[in-house]
């Protein structure tokens, strides 16, 4: 099982595009996707600011701003998902 955390914020067009990619790539895999609005957490907001969207795989940053479908797929493959 891979934990994929998707950090986002309201009214973020890059986030909407990235979430669609994440959802498509994660479909049918052993992946748990958790979406977190960074503006609900002061620490996350301070850490990531305007770098959203951010994808974390098992707690480690994989990507930010844009999510490359092939790169994410390969990373999930490498993690056994």
SVG drawing of the C-alpha trace seen along z (x, -y; Angstrom):
<svg xmlns="http://www.w3.org/2000/svg" viewBox="-12 -31 23 35">
<polyline fill="none" stroke="black" stroke-width="0.4" points="0.0,0.0 1.3,-3.4 0.1,-6.5 -0.3,-9.4 -1.0,-12.7 -2.3,-15.4 -1.8,-18.9 -4.1,-21.5 -6.0,-24.7 -9.4,-26.1 -9.6,-27.8 -6.3,-26.4 -6.6,-25.5 -3.2,-23.6 -4.6,-21.6 -7.7,-20.6 -5.6,-19.5 -3.1,-17.6 -5.9,-15.9 -7.4,-14.5 -4.0,-13.1 -3.4,-11.6 -6.9,-10.0 -6.3,-8.4 -2.8,-7.1 -3.8,-5.8 -7.0,-4.0 -6.7,-0.2 -3.5,-0.4 -2.8,0.3 -2.8,-3.4 -4.6,-5.4 -5.1,-9.0 -5.6,-11.7 -6.4,-15.2 -5.5,-18.0 -6.2,-21.7 -3.0,-23.4 -5.0,-26.4 -6.5,-24.4 -3.1,-23.7 -0.8,-26.5 2.3,-24.3 1.5,-23.0 0.6,-26.5 4.0,-27.9 5.9,-25.0 4.3,-24.8 2.9,-28.3 2.2,-28.8 3.9,-25.5 0.6,-23.6 -0.3,-21.2 2.1,-18.9 2.2,-15.1 3.8,-13.2 4.4,-9.4 4.7,-7.7 5.5,-11.1 8.2,-12.1 7.7,-14.9 7.3,-13.6 6.2,-16.6 4.8,-20.1 3.0,-22.6 2.4,-20.0 2.1,-16.2 3.7,-14.3 1.6,-11.2 4.5,-9.0 6.8,-10.0 4.1,-9.3 3.2,-6.0 6.9,-4.9 7.2,-6.0 4.2,-4.0 5.5,-1.0 8.8,-1.3 6.9,-1.4 5.0,1.7 1.6,0.1"/>
</svg>
